[in-house]
């Protein structure tokens, strides 16, 4: 049977996980708002724009992948089209 300390640790881990998920969602929204009014744009240009806004290249590529899975963008070769 878990003691109070173990229960508190479990609660803290759950809160930390939720905060991390909320942060990822906030970044996804911020990134989408950054690119949503762009016409089909070269991925390299999006990387530059995102970097100027504080996103790393890895984070930008991950966000593009997330948005593509969510059917919010299409990657067509070197171009990104926002739906």
ABEGO torsion letter per residue (X at the ends): XBBAAAAAAAAAAAAAAAAAAAAAAAAAAAAAAAAAABBBBBAAAAAAAAAAAGBBAAAAAAAAAAAAAAGABBBBEABBBBX
